[in-house]
Amino acid sequence: MLKNTRIPFEADLRNLVIGPEAPWRLGDLIETARLHLQPRNFAEHYLVDEMALSKWRGMRAQIMEKAVYDRQRTSYKPRGRTDADGKPAEPFEDMYHLAMAHSADGHQIVMSALGRLETRYYRHFCSAFRLLLASRRGTPPPLPDLDGHAAASPSTATKPEATDRKEGTTCEH
């Protein structure tokens, strides 16, 4: 589960689950994001958590969309008509029925709202990711803390060599 990040007044983000959602799944998502992205300060920690929450909310919208399709499917009654050659007279009639969830007499308002939500959360995720990358531009990645001691400071880290794109030569910056 979520590990103590030593950030004072940190809220337990698992409390943001609703309905049948499992708090431990949100906790695992946040912990995985923190583990892989290794935030180094308060700002990065905030951005990583925002990315995880945006991902969670996007998945929630997708699950709700699936629920609308599942509900639409319950009213499906196949006609089962076939042509003379034995092929269905209305190919993909079951998929057409599911597409009717987007019709004005179906669940159009809900489906439109869920689509907007999914887009919003995707943009929010991308925005937080861009800000995280921008905040790290020009700084070396964190070194893993293998034995419990503090990672090497940036002043002791060596600068990597960069490749000049035009000439394909290596130069130090």
ZALOKE-323424 format. One record per residue: x, y, z of N, C-alpha, C in turn; chain. Coordinates in nm, 4 decimals, decimal comma. Layout:
! ZALOKE-323424
+----------+----------+----------+----------+----------+----------+----------+----------+----------+-------+
:       nx :       ny :       nz :      cax :      cay :      caz :       cx :       cy :       cz : lovex :
+----------+----------+----------+----------+----------+----------+----------+----------+----------+-------+
:        X :        Y :        Z :        X :        Y :        Z :        X :        Y :        Z :     A :
...
+----------+----------+----------+----------+----------+----------+----------+----------+----------+-------+
END
This chain:
! ZALOKE-323424
+----------+----------+----------+----------+----------+----------+----------+----------+----------+-------+
:       nx :       ny :       nz :      cax :      cay :      caz :       cx :       cy :       cz : lovex :
+----------+----------+----------+----------+----------+----------+----------+----------+----------+-------+
:   0,0830 :  -0,1187 :   0,0000 :   0,0000 :   0,0000 :   0,0000 :   0,0874 :   0,1251 :   0,0000 :     A :
:   0,0228 :   0,2384 :   0,0165 :   0,0950 :   0,3647 :   0,0110 :   0,1973 :   0,3734 :   0,1233 :     A :
:   0,3162 :   0,4189 :   0,0862 :   0,4222 :   0,4348 :   0,1839 :   0,4246 :   0,5785 :   0,2320 :     A :
:   0,4778 :   0,5996 :   0,3505 :   0,4914 :   0,7332 :   0,4040 :   0,5923 :   0,8092 :   0,3199 :     A :
:   0,5516 :   0,9242 :   0,2697 :   0,6396 :   1,0037 :   0,1838 :   0,7100 :   1,1146 :   0,2612 :     A :
:   0,6877 :   1,1234 :   0,3896 :   0,7465 :   1,2253 :   0,4761 :   0,7045 :   1,3664 :   0,4359 :     A :
:   0,5902 :   1,3783 :   0,3724 :   0,5366 :   1,5103 :   0,3384 :   0,4319 :   1,5427 :   0,4438 :     A :
:   0,4517 :   1,6536 :   0,5174 :   0,3557 :   1,6873 :   0,6235 :   0,2173 :   1,7179 :   0,5664 :     A :
:   0,1177 :   1,6820 :   0,6405 :  -0,0222 :   1,7100 :   0,6076 :  -0,0679 :   1,6421 :   0,4782 :     A :
:  -0,0046 :   1,5330 :   0,4426 :  -0,0438 :   1,4629 :   0,3210 :  -0,1761 :   1,3909 :   0,3442 :     A :
:  -0,2685 :   1,4079 :   0,2489 :  -0,3990 :   1,3420 :   0,2574 :  -0,3876 :   1,2009 :   0,2017 :     A :
:  -0,4698 :   1,1123 :   0,2536 :  -0,4760 :   0,9765 :   0,1998 :  -0,5668 :   0,9805 :   0,0774 :     A :
:  -0,5066 :   0,9741 :  -0,0398 :  -0,5807 :   0,9886 :  -0,1647 :  -0,6742 :   0,8722 :  -0,1915 :     A :
:  -0,6580 :   0,7628 :  -0,1171 :  -0,7481 :   0,6487 :  -0,1348 :  -0,8905 :   0,6827 :  -0,0940 :     A :
:  -0,9074 :   0,7917 :  -0,0193 :  -1,0419 :   0,8329 :   0,0225 :  -1,1229 :   0,8901 :  -0,0937 :     A :
:  -1,0628 :   0,9050 :  -0,2113 :  -1,1321 :   0,9611 :  -0,3265 :  -1,2102 :   0,8571 :  -0,4063 :     A :
:  -1,2075 :   0,7328 :  -0,3624 :  -1,2841 :   0,6291 :  -0,4328 :  -1,4327 :   0,6499 :  -0,4066 :     A :
:  -1,5139 :   0,6080 :  -0,5040 :  -1,6587 :   0,6208 :  -0,4887 :  -1,7245 :   0,4866 :  -0,5169 :     A :
:  -1,8432 :   0,4691 :  -0,4624 :  -1,9236 :   0,3506 :  -0,4902 :  -1,8472 :   0,2202 :  -0,4729 :     A :
:  -1,8522 :   0,1369 :  -0,5756 :  -1,7926 :   0,0031 :  -0,5643 :  -1,6410 :  -0,0008 :  -0,5893 :     A :
:  -1,5777 :   0,1154 :  -0,6086 :  -1,4334 :   0,1164 :  -0,6350 :  -1,3562 :   0,0672 :  -0,5120 :     A :
:  -1,2433 :   0,0025 :  -0,5370 :  -1,1613 :  -0,0524 :  -0,4293 :  -1,0492 :   0,0459 :  -0,3936 :     A :
:  -1,0464 :   0,0938 :  -0,2683 :  -0,9421 :   0,1892 :  -0,2275 :  -0,8006 :   0,1367 :  -0,2506 :     A :
:  -0,7794 :   0,0074 :  -0,2311 :  -0,6445 :  -0,0467 :  -0,2470 :  -0,5980 :  -0,0387 :  -0,3920 :     A :
:  -0,6916 :  -0,0431 :  -0,4875 :  -0,6513 :  -0,0305 :  -0,6289 :  -0,6017 :   0,1105 :  -0,6591 :     A :
:  -0,6710 :   0,2102 :  -0,6059 :  -0,6233 :   0,3478 :  -0,6225 :  -0,4890 :   0,3637 :  -0,5524 :     A :
:  -0,4768 :   0,3067 :  -0,4329 :  -0,3495 :   0,3130 :  -0,3602 :  -0,2365 :   0,2492 :  -0,4393 :     A :
:  -0,2641 :   0,1349 :  -0,5008 :  -0,1622 :   0,0683 :  -0,5827 :  -0,1231 :   0,1523 :  -0,7033 :     A :
:  -0,2207 :   0,2182 :  -0,7658 :  -0,1913 :   0,3029 :  -0,8813 :  -0,1018 :   0,4207 :  -0,8407 :     A :
:  -0,1352 :   0,4837 :  -0,7298 :  -0,0556 :   0,5971 :  -0,6821 :   0,0854 :   0,5508 :  -0,6450 :     A :
:   0,0948 :   0,4401 :  -0,5740 :   0,2262 :   0,3885 :  -0,5342 :   0,3100 :   0,3507 :  -0,6565 :     A :
:   0,2482 :   0,2908 :  -0,7562 :   0,3206 :   0,2545 :  -0,8784 :   0,3718 :   0,3795 :  -0,9493 :     A :
:   0,2880 :   0,4825 :  -0,9582 :   0,3305 :   0,6075 :  -1,0215 :   0,4481 :   0,6683 :  -0,9453 :     A :
:   0,4402 :   0,6688 :  -0,8133 :   0,5499 :   0,7238 :  -0,7324 :   0,6767 :   0,6412 :  -0,7468 :     A :
:   0,6618 :   0,5105 :  -0,7528 :   0,7776 :   0,4226 :  -0,7653 :   0,8479 :   0,4435 :  -0,8995 :     A :
:   0,7717 :   0,4495 :  -1,0067 :   0,8313 :   0,4609 :  -1,1394 :   0,8801 :   0,6014 :  -1,1722 :     A :
:   0,8110 :   0,7031 :  -1,1228 :   0,8477 :   0,8401 :  -1,1566 :   0,9375 :   0,9058 :  -1,0517 :     A :
:   0,9464 :   0,8475 :  -0,9349 :   1,0346 :   0,8910 :  -0,8267 :   1,0365 :   1,0433 :  -0,8071 :     A :
:   0,9273 :   1,0993 :  -0,7556 :   0,9258 :   1,2442 :  -0,7328 :   1,0350 :   1,2841 :  -0,6333 :     A :
:   1,1004 :   1,3983 :  -0,6604 :   1,2150 :   1,4409 :  -0,5795 :   1,1848 :   1,5556 :  -0,4852 :     A :
:   1,0729 :   1,6228 :  -0,5032 :   1,0390 :   1,7340 :  -0,4152 :   0,8870 :   1,7477 :  -0,4101 :     A :
:   0,8412 :   1,8460 :  -0,3371 :   0,6969 :   1,8626 :  -0,3181 :   0,6246 :   1,8821 :  -0,4509 :     A :
:   0,6784 :   1,9669 :  -0,5383 :   0,6125 :   1,9956 :  -0,6662 :   0,6021 :   1,8693 :  -0,7518 :     A :
:   0,7107 :   1,7942 :  -0,7611 :   0,7070 :   1,6711 :  -0,8399 :   0,6125 :   1,5691 :  -0,7780 :     A :
:   0,6112 :   1,5625 :  -0,6455 :   0,5206 :   1,4709 :  -0,5754 :   0,3763 :   1,5051 :  -0,6101 :     A :
:   0,3438 :   1,6330 :  -0,6098 :   0,2089 :   1,6781 :  -0,6442 :   0,1741 :   1,6391 :  -0,7881 :     A :
:   0,2662 :   1,6615 :  -0,8821 :   0,2399 :   1,6305 :  -1,0227 :   0,2212 :   1,4804 :  -1,0456 :     A :
:   0,3022 :   1,3998 :  -0,9792 :   0,2898 :   1,2537 :  -0,9935 :   0,1546 :   1,2071 :  -0,9387 :     A :
:   0,1152 :   1,2605 :  -0,8242 :  -0,0159 :   1,2249 :  -0,7683 :  -0,1290 :   1,2710 :  -0,8604 :     A :
:  -0,1151 :   1,3890 :  -0,9200 :  -0,2167 :   1,4380 :  -1,0128 :  -0,2274 :   1,3469 :  -1,1342 :     A :
:  -0,1140 :   1,2987 :  -1,1830 :  -0,1157 :   1,2060 :  -1,2958 :  -0,1898 :   1,0778 :  -1,2586 :     A :
:  -0,1597 :   1,0246 :  -1,1413 :  -0,2252 :   0,9006 :  -1,0976 :  -0,3753 :   0,9223 :  -1,0803 :     A :
:  -0,4144 :   1,0342 :  -1,0218 :  -0,5573 :   1,0608 :  -1,0032 :  -0,6287 :   1,0832 :  -1,1365 :     A :
:  -0,5613 :   1,1482 :  -1,2304 :  -0,6206 :   1,1675 :  -1,3622 :  -0,6398 :   1,0333 :  -1,4324 :     A :
:  -0,5424 :   0,9465 :  -1,4193 :  -0,5534 :   0,8126 :  -1,4767 :  -0,6713 :   0,7385 :  -1,4129 :     A :
:  -0,6827 :   0,7480 :  -1,2812 :  -0,7914 :   0,6819 :  -1,2084 :  -0,9272 :   0,7329 :  -1,2559 :     A :
:  -0,9402 :   0,8649 :  -1,2655 :  -1,0675 :   0,9228 :  -1,3076 :  -1,1009 :   0,8855 :  -1,4522 :     A :
:  -0,9990 :   0,8802 :  -1,5378 :  -1,0216 :   0,8370 :  -1,6754 :  -1,0694 :   0,6930 :  -1,6816 :     A :
:  -1,0086 :   0,6074 :  -1,5992 :  -1,0528 :   0,4677 :  -1,5948 :  -1,1952 :   0,4589 :  -1,5418 :     A :
:  -1,2292 :   0,5448 :  -1,4458 :  -1,3656 :   0,5474 :  -1,3916 :  -1,4649 :   0,5822 :  -1,5034 :     A :
:  -1,4326 :   0,6823 :  -1,5849 :  -1,5212 :   0,7206 :  -1,6955 :  -1,5361 :   0,6056 :  -1,7948 :     A :
:  -1,4285 :   0,5331 :  -1,8204 :  -1,4357 :   0,4195 :  -1,9118 :  -1,5227 :   0,3074 :  -1,8557 :     A :
:  -1,5143 :   0,2840 :  -1,7261 :  -1,5974 :   0,1815 :  -1,6628 :  -1,7441 :   0,2222 :  -1,6673 :     A :
:  -1,7705 :   0,3519 :  -1,6459 :  -1,9089 :   0,3994 :  -1,6552 :  -1,9616 :   0,3862 :  -1,7974 :     A :
:  -1,8775 :   0,4133 :  -1,8963 :  -1,9181 :   0,3964 :  -2,0360 :  -1,9518 :   0,2504 :  -2,0636 :     A :
:  -1,8707 :   0,1605 :  -2,0112 :  -1,8972 :   0,0172 :  -2,0275 :  -2,0315 :  -0,0192 :  -1,9641 :     A :
:  -2,0630 :   0,0419 :  -1,8502 :  -2,1908 :   0,0144 :  -1,7843 :  -2,3074 :   0,0575 :  -1,8715 :     A :
:  -2,2931 :   0,1695 :  -1,9431 :  -2,3997 :   0,2140 :  -2,0336 :  -2,4170 :   0,1128 :  -2,1462 :     A :
:  -2,3052 :   0,0685 :  -2,2043 :  -2,3141 :  -0,0314 :  -2,3110 :  -2,3744 :  -0,1624 :  -2,2593 :     A :
:  -2,3346 :  -0,2038 :  -2,1396 :  -2,3911 :  -0,3267 :  -2,0832 :  -2,5414 :  -0,3128 :  -2,0624 :     A :
:  -2,5833 :  -0,1965 :  -2,0166 :  -2,7274 :  -0,1737 :  -1,9965 :  -2,8005 :  -0,1758 :  -2,1311 :     A :
:  -2,7400 :  -0,1146 :  -2,2326 :  -2,7995 :  -0,1146 :  -2,3657 :  -2,8099 :  -0,2571 :  -2,4198 :     A :
:  -2,7091 :  -0,3375 :  -2,3912 :  -2,7061 :  -0,4762 :  -2,4404 :  -2,8199 :  -0,5590 :  -2,3811 :     A :
:  -2,8636 :  -0,5281 :  -2,2595 :  -2,9692 :  -0,6071 :  -2,1957 :  -3,1010 :  -0,5989 :  -2,2716 :     A :
:  -3,1176 :  -0,4928 :  -2,3519 :  -3,2430 :  -0,4796 :  -2,4280 :  -3,2300 :  -0,5352 :  -2,5693 :     A :
:  -3,1185 :  -0,5968 :  -2,6002 :  -3,0972 :  -0,6494 :  -2,7358 :  -3,1747 :  -0,7784 :  -2,7574 :     A :
:  -3,2513 :  -0,7793 :  -2,8659 :  -3,3254 :  -0,8994 :  -2,9050 :  -3,2875 :  -0,9296 :  -3,0500 :     A :
:  -3,2026 :  -1,0310 :  -3,0701 :  -3,1581 :  -1,0599 :  -3,2073 :  -3,2737 :  -1,1035 :  -3,2968 :     A :
:  -3,2691 :  -1,0556 :  -3,4184 :  -3,3734 :  -1,0919 :  -3,5148 :  -3,3413 :  -1,2265 :  -3,5775 :     A :
:  -3,2140 :  -1,2536 :  -3,5949 :  -3,1718 :  -1,3835 :  -3,6456 :  -3,2104 :  -1,4130 :  -3,7888 :     A :
:  -3,2425 :  -1,3100 :  -3,8671 :  -3,2786 :  -1,3333 :  -4,0069 :  -3,1523 :  -1,3581 :  -4,0887 :     A :
:  -3,1629 :  -1,4466 :  -4,1857 :  -3,0496 :  -1,4775 :  -4,2723 :  -3,0907 :  -1,4665 :  -4,4191 :     A :
:  -2,9894 :  -1,4421 :  -4,5040 :  -3,0109 :  -1,4399 :  -4,6493 :  -3,0246 :  -1,5828 :  -4,6989 :     A :
:  -3,0475 :  -1,5959 :  -4,8298 :  -3,0595 :  -1,7286 :  -4,8912 :  -2,9313 :  -1,8091 :  -4,8784 :     A :
:  -2,8161 :  -1,7390 :  -4,8727 :  -2,6886 :  -1,8100 :  -4,8605 :  -2,6523 :  -1,8415 :  -4,7159 :     A :
:  -2,7389 :  -1,8104 :  -4,6211 :  -2,7163 :  -1,8444 :  -4,4814 :  -2,6424 :  -1,7377 :  -4,4008 :     A :
:  -2,6044 :  -1,6280 :  -4,4648 :  -2,5357 :  -1,5188 :  -4,3940 :  -2,6397 :  -1,4294 :  -4,3266 :     A :
:  -2,6010 :  -1,3653 :  -4,2150 :  -2,6972 :  -1,2770 :  -4,1464 :  -2,7471 :  -1,1657 :  -4,2392 :     A :
:  -2,8769 :  -1,1418 :  -4,2379 :  -2,9358 :  -1,0365 :  -4,3210 :  -2,8930 :  -0,8996 :  -4,2707 :     A :
:  -2,8692 :  -0,8887 :  -4,1426 :  -2,8242 :  -0,7634 :  -4,0822 :  -2,6935 :  -0,7905 :  -4,0090 :     A :
:  -2,5810 :  -0,7853 :  -4,0825 :  -2,4538 :  -0,8134 :  -4,0150 :  -2,4269 :  -0,7097 :  -3,9060 :     A :
:  -2,3700 :  -0,7538 :  -3,8006 :  -2,3333 :  -0,6693 :  -3,6861 :  -2,4554 :  -0,5997 :  -3,6246 :     A :
:  -2,5698 :  -0,6630 :  -3,6306 :  -2,6885 :  -0,6001 :  -3,5729 :  -2,6727 :  -0,5796 :  -3,4222 :     A :
:  -2,5955 :  -0,6674 :  -3,3574 :  -2,5722 :  -0,6498 :  -3,2142 :  -2,4866 :  -0,5262 :  -3,1876 :     A :
:  -2,3880 :  -0,5007 :  -3,2725 :  -2,3048 :  -0,3811 :  -3,2556 :  -2,3856 :  -0,2552 :  -3,2875 :     A :
:  -2,4723 :  -0,2642 :  -3,3862 :  -2,5597 :  -0,1515 :  -3,4188 :  -2,6471 :  -0,1182 :  -3,2983 :     A :
:  -2,6986 :  -0,2207 :  -3,2341 :  -2,7819 :  -0,1996 :  -3,1161 :  -2,7023 :  -0,1291 :  -3,0059 :     A :
:  -2,5770 :  -0,1700 :  -2,9871 :  -2,4937 :  -0,1025 :  -2,8875 :  -2,4664 :   0,0424 :  -2,9261 :     A :
:  -2,4473 :   0,0671 :  -3,0554 :  -2,4238 :   0,2042 :  -3,1015 :  -2,5450 :   0,2930 :  -3,0751 :     A :
:  -2,6603 :   0,2334 :  -3,0635 :  -2,7816 :   0,3104 :  -3,0354 :  -2,7759 :   0,3771 :  -2,8978 :     A :
:  -2,6802 :   0,3381 :  -2,8164 :  -2,6627 :   0,4060 :  -2,6873 :  -2,6278 :   0,5531 :  -2,7079 :     A :
:  -2,5775 :   0,5865 :  -2,8276 :  -2,5415 :   0,7252 :  -2,8585 :  -2,6571 :   0,8024 :  -2,9218 :     A :
:  -2,7694 :   0,7375 :  -2,9453 :  -2,8820 :   0,8037 :  -3,0113 :  -2,9566 :   0,8932 :  -2,9133 :     A :
:  -3,0343 :   0,9848 :  -2,9704 :  -3,1088 :   1,0802 :  -2,8872 :  -3,2073 :   1,0100 :  -2,7945 :     A :
:  -3,2652 :   0,9002 :  -2,8383 :  -3,3592 :   0,8291 :  -2,7521 :  -3,2898 :   0,7248 :  -2,6637 :     A :
:  -3,1595 :   0,7126 :  -2,6781 :  -3,0814 :   0,6198 :  -2,5954 :  -3,0178 :   0,6931 :  -2,4775 :     A :
:  -2,8905 :   0,6751 :  -2,4652 :  -2,8165 :   0,7323 :  -2,3520 :  -2,7198 :   0,8401 :  -2,3990 :     A :
:  -2,7601 :   0,9166 :  -2,5005 :  -2,6717 :   1,0134 :  -2,5638 :  -2,6115 :   1,1132 :  -2,4655 :     A :
:  -2,6902 :   1,1663 :  -2,3762 :  -2,6414 :   1,2681 :  -2,2830 :  -2,5333 :   1,2093 :  -2,1926 :     A :
:  -2,5580 :   1,0901 :  -2,1429 :  -2,4600 :   1,0252 :  -2,0554 :  -2,3323 :   0,9933 :  -2,1319 :     A :
:  -2,3467 :   0,9369 :  -2,2529 :  -2,2296 :   0,9004 :  -2,3313 :  -2,1475 :   1,0243 :  -2,3695 :     A :
:  -2,2138 :   1,1330 :  -2,4046 :  -2,1433 :   1,2568 :  -2,4387 :  -2,0678 :   1,3111 :  -2,3176 :     A :
:  -2,1337 :   1,3102 :  -2,2035 :  -2,0691 :   1,3591 :  -2,0814 :  -1,9484 :   1,2731 :  -2,0454 :     A :
:  -1,9614 :   1,1419 :  -2,0582 :  -1,8491 :   1,0528 :  -2,0268 :  -1,7332 :   1,0736 :  -2,1237 :     A :
:  -1,7634 :   1,0966 :  -2,2500 :  -1,6580 :   1,1249 :  -2,3477 :  -1,5835 :   1,2527 :  -2,3138 :     A :
:  -1,6577 :   1,3561 :  -2,2735 :  -1,5921 :   1,4816 :  -2,2335 :  -1,5063 :   1,4621 :  -2,1089 :     A :
:  -1,5572 :   1,3854 :  -2,0132 :  -1,4794 :   1,3588 :  -1,8920 :  -1,3506 :   1,2848 :  -1,9235 :     A :
:  -1,3602 :   1,1832 :  -2,0068 :  -1,2416 :   1,1054 :  -2,0416 :  -1,1370 :   1,1947 :  -2,1092 :     A :
:  -1,1822 :   1,2818 :  -2,1988 :  -1,0907 :   1,3747 :  -2,2650 :  -1,0297 :   1,4710 :  -2,1651 :     A :
:  -1,1095 :   1,5217 :  -2,0727 :  -1,0587 :   1,6147 :  -1,9705 :  -0,9498 :   1,5491 :  -1,8860 :     A :
:  -0,9744 :   1,4264 :  -1,8420 :  -0,8771 :   1,3596 :  -1,7568 :  -0,7498 :   1,3246 :  -1,8333 :     A :
:  -0,7642 :   1,2903 :  -1,9611 :  -0,6462 :   1,2626 :  -2,0434 :  -0,5617 :   1,3895 :  -2,0581 :     A :
:  -0,6259 :   1,5011 :  -2,0852 :  -0,5528 :   1,6290 :  -2,0981 :  -0,4887 :   1,6685 :  -1,9660 :     A :
:  -0,5582 :   1,6451 :  -1,8577 :  -0,5043 :   1,6771 :  -1,7258 :  -0,3802 :   1,5929 :  -1,6980 :     A :
:  -0,3869 :   1,4637 :  -1,7305 :  -0,2720 :   1,3753 :  -1,7149 :  -0,1545 :   1,4262 :  -1,7978 :     A :
:  -0,1790 :   1,4556 :  -1,9255 :  -0,0715 :   1,5017 :  -2,0146 :  -0,0116 :   1,6332 :  -1,9670 :     A :
:  -0,0952 :   1,7218 :  -1,9178 :  -0,0465 :   1,8506 :  -1,8668 :   0,0455 :   1,8303 :  -1,7470 :     A :
:   0,0045 :   1,7457 :  -1,6533 :   0,0883 :   1,7186 :  -1,5360 :   0,2182 :   1,6502 :  -1,5783 :     A :
:   0,2114 :   1,5611 :  -1,6756 :   0,3308 :   1,4918 :  -1,7233 :   0,4277 :   1,5899 :  -1,7894 :     A :
:   0,3746 :   1,6810 :  -1,8722 :   0,4606 :   1,7821 :  -1,9353 :   0,5268 :   1,8706 :  -1,8308 :     A :
:   0,4515 :   1,9110 :  -1,7290 :   0,5092 :   1,9941 :  -1,6229 :   0,6176 :   1,9185 :  -1,5463 :     A :
:   0,5951 :   1,7894 :  -1,5225 :   0,6952 :   1,7084 :  -1,4542 :   0,8223 :   1,7005 :  -1,5380 :     A :
:   0,8080 :   1,6748 :  -1,6660 :   0,9253 :   1,6672 :  -1,7539 :   0,9974 :   1,8018 :  -1,7615 :     A :
:   0,9218 :   1,9097 :  -1,7685 :   0,9829 :   2,0425 :  -1,7740 :   1,0583 :   2,0739 :  -1,6449 :     A :
:   1,0038 :   2,0308 :  -1,5322 :   1,0715 :   2,0593 :  -1,4050 :   1,2004 :   1,9806 :  -1,3915 :     A :
:   1,2101 :   1,8698 :  -1,4634 :   1,3307 :   1,7859 :  -1,4556 :   1,4314 :   1,8172 :  -1,5656 :     A :
:   1,3963 :   1,8994 :  -1,6605 :   1,4842 :   1,9286 :  -1,7722 :   1,6169 :   1,9831 :  -1,7203 :     A :
:   1,7247 :   1,9204 :  -1,7600 :   1,8579 :   1,9665 :  -1,7206 :   1,9064 :   1,9134 :  -1,5876 :     A :
:   1,8262 :   1,8309 :  -1,5204 :   1,8715 :   1,7738 :  -1,3935 :   1,8870 :   1,6243 :  -1,4090 :     A :
:   1,9882 :   1,5663 :  -1,3463 :   2,0083 :   1,4216 :  -1,3599 :   1,8964 :   1,3446 :  -1,2896 :     A :
:   1,8672 :   1,2240 :  -1,3366 :   1,7634 :   1,1439 :  -1,2710 :   1,8094 :   1,1021 :  -1,1324 :     A :
:   1,7142 :   1,0735 :  -1,0429 :   1,7533 :   1,0328 :  -0,9075 :   1,8194 :   0,8959 :  -0,9093 :     A :
:   1,9142 :   0,8788 :  -0,8195 :   1,9791 :   0,7492 :  -0,8054 :   1,8969 :   0,6642 :  -0,7108 :     A :
:   1,8878 :   0,5342 :  -0,7345 :   1,8079 :   0,4489 :  -0,6453 :   1,8684 :   0,4437 :  -0,5060 :     A :
:   1,7835 :   0,4391 :  -0,4062 :   1,8252 :   0,4313 :  -0,2665 :   1,8286 :   0,2831 :  -0,2284 :     A :
:   1,9419 :   0,2175 :  -0,2533 :   1,9509 :   0,0728 :  -0,2349 :   1,9738 :   0,0302 :  -0,0907 :     A :
:   2,0464 :   0,1090 :  -0,0144 :   2,0796 :   0,0658 :   0,1212 :   2,0227 :   0,1573 :   0,2290 :     A :
:   1,9264 :   0,2402 :   0,1925 :   1,8613 :   0,3242 :   0,2928 :   1,9302 :   0,4566 :   0,3148 :     A :
:   2,0436 :   0,4814 :   0,2517 :   2,1119 :   0,6097 :   0,2654 :   2,0596 :   0,7047 :   0,1595 :     A :
:   2,0837 :   0,8319 :   0,1811 :   2,0381 :   0,9332 :   0,0864 :   2,1072 :   0,9135 :  -0,0478 :     A :
:   2,0361 :   0,9437 :  -0,1545 :   2,0939 :   0,9312 :  -0,2884 :   2,2004 :   1,0380 :  -0,3074 :     A :
:   2,2887 :   1,0134 :  -0,4007 :   2,3968 :   1,1076 :  -0,4274 :   2,3389 :   1,2421 :  -0,4670 :     A :
:   2,4018 :   1,3485 :  -0,4217 :   2,3530 :   1,4814 :  -0,4540 :   2,3863 :   1,5131 :  -0,5987 :     A :
:   2,3109 :   1,6072 :  -0,6587 :   2,3365 :   1,6409 :  -0,7979 :   2,4771 :   1,6931 :  -0,8215 :     A :
:   2,5397 :   1,7524 :  -0,7194 :   2,6737 :   1,8067 :  -0,7384 :   2,7774 :   1,6959 :  -0,7522 :     A :
:   2,7491 :   1,5758 :  -0,7006 :   2,8459 :   1,4668 :  -0,7113 :   2,8210 :   1,3807 :  -0,8338 :     A :
:   2,7066 :   1,4032 :  -0,8985 :   2,6760 :   1,3243 :  -1,0176 :   2,7557 :   1,3768 :  -1,1361 :     A :
:   2,7941 :   1,2864 :  -1,2243 :   2,8687 :   1,3278 :  -1,3422 :   2,7721 :   1,3655 :  -1,4508 :     A :
:   2,8130 :   1,4621 :  -1,5319 :   2,7275 :   1,5054 :  -1,6413 :   2,7392 :   1,4069 :  -1,7557 :     A :
:   2,6261 :   1,3667 :  -1,8129 :   2,6326 :   1,2747 :  -1,9259 :   2,6794 :   1,3487 :  -2,0504 :     A :
:   2,7389 :   1,2736 :  -2,1408 :   2,7813 :   1,3324 :  -2,2662 :   2,6616 :   1,3403 :  -2,3584 :     A :
:   2,6568 :   1,4473 :  -2,4365 :   2,5459 :   1,4664 :  -2,5297 :   2,5976 :   1,4505 :  -2,6716 :     A :
:   2,5105 :   1,4095 :  -2,7595 :   2,5488 :   1,3916 :  -2,8990 :   2,5005 :   1,5108 :  -2,9785 :     A :
:   2,5908 :   1,5697 :  -3,0558 :   2,5542 :   1,6796 :  -3,1427 :   2,4740 :   1,6205 :  -3,2580 :     A :
:   2,3511 :   1,6661 :  -3,2760 :   2,2616 :   1,6050 :  -3,3745 :   2,3077 :   1,6297 :  -3,5174 :     A :
:   2,3649 :   1,7462 :  -3,5438 :   2,4013 :   1,7783 :  -3,6821 :   2,5202 :   1,6961 :  -3,7302 :     A :
:   2,6217 :   1,6833 :  -3,6462 :   2,7448 :   1,6197 :  -3,6926 :   2,7585 :   1,4776 :  -3,6439 :     A :
:   2,6764 :   1,4369 :  -3,5452 :   2,6868 :   1,3017 :  -3,4931 :   2,8094 :   1,2817 :  -3,4042 :     A :
:   2,8683 :   1,3909 :  -3,3568 :   2,9854 :   1,3810 :  -3,2697 :   2,9420 :   1,3956 :  -3,1263 :     A :
:   3,0296 :   1,3549 :  -3,0363 :   2,9997 :   1,3640 :  -2,8946 :   3,0684 :   1,4876 :  -2,8385 :     A :
:   2,9945 :   1,5618 :  -2,7560 :   3,0542 :   1,6793 :  -2,6941 :   3,0054 :   1,6895 :  -2,5511 :     A :
:   3,0821 :   1,7550 :  -2,4668 :   3,0407 :   1,7758 :  -2,3270 :   2,9765 :   1,9111 :  -2,3137 :     A :
:   2,8749 :   1,9172 :  -2,2297 :   2,8061 :   2,0450 :  -2,2050 :   2,8355 :   2,0906 :  -2,0676 :     A :
+----------+----------+----------+----------+----------+----------+----------+----------+----------+-------+
END
